[in-house]
Amino acid sequence: MPAVVPQLKSITIGGAVAGIGIESSSFRYGLVHETVEELDVLVGDGRVVTATPDNDHRDLFFGFPNSYGTLGYALRVKARALPAKPFVRLEHVHHRDARRFFDHVGAVCGADADFVDGAVFGPHDLVVTTGRFVDAAPYTSDYSFERIYWCSMRERDEDFLSTRTICGDGTPTGSGARKPARPEPAGAAAARPQASQLGLLSKVMRWNSRLGSRARAIACSACTRSR
């Protein structure tokens, strides 16, 4: 898996490089762009150039991070990768004192954790999350749809995630581009939803989103009161 994984599935590595990506493994490996070894960039005159730290396009390589597309569009990113285990065990430690919270963050960043997050929900509501790769898990949680991850930080002391869920079937490769999709099986085009079906589905999803947002607000409000 990438040394620094963008923690939202809609963020590609190329997009994180074009901006500034700081994630839960950045305490160990730096920002996303600091793990990049090579970039293929579509520049303004239509050329695709390969930028590395020591070739003729090194100025583009070092200038591309945080350029937000003004210097070009990343088509290919070669970044550092690390071996990963199938699951990640999360430990959420809750604090009511800011000094103890920051002392804990410093301690875990100097220890053997693979991932570290710190969240401040209020003056006396602070959470330090550490993640470690593990070979097995009693269960896995999925926060990819309407379940809110940050709410779980306040509700749980322990959680398990699948590395496959974190990284997906194909690791993002560029600014808005992912690995090529597999060929469609025969008859897939005919089975694809028609425009009228998609319109109805869109309406259902909008209503579901409204109801889900209200339910999440109630749940998170209850979570806040319980703290």
C-alpha positions, 0 to 999 in steps of 0.5 A: 500500500502507499506509504501515506494513504489519502484517507478519503476514497475520493482523493487520489494520490495525484490529487493529494500531491497537487494539494497538500496531503497530511494523513495518519501515517505522515508522522512517520513518512511525511506528506503525500508528496514527500513519498513521490519518486516520479511524476508524469505531468500533462503541461500547458503546451500539451506535452507529457513530461516525466519529472524526477528530483534530478532530471531536467524537469526537477523544478516541476517535480519540486514545484508541483505539490500545492500547485492545485493544477496550475502547473499541469495535471498528474497522469502517473505518480510513482510513490513509495509503497510499503508491505501491509497486513490484512487488517488494522486495529484502532485504539481510541484513547479519550482525554479531558485534559489538553496537556495529557492529550498532546503528551500522549500524541508525542508518545505514540508518534515516537513508539511503534504505531503505524498510524496516529490521529488526534481529534479535538472535539472540545476543550474537554473532549479529545481523542488520540487514535493509534492504528497498528497492522494485524493479521486477524480481526474479530470484525471489521467496520465500514465507514464508506457510506453514511456511517460517520468515522469521527463519531465512532472515535467518540463512541468506541475504545477499539475498532478494526478496519480492513486494509482492502477497505482502506485502499480499495481494489485499486490504489488511486494513481493520478489526479482523478484517475484510477487503475483501468477498469476490468472489461465488462462481461457480455450483456453488461451494457444492456443491463445498465440502468436507463435514464428514467431508472437513474432519475428515480434512483437519484431522487431516492438517494436524495431523500435517503441523504436527507433522512440520513443526515437528520439521523446522524445529527441526532446520533452525534448529538446524543454522543456529545451529550453522553460525553 
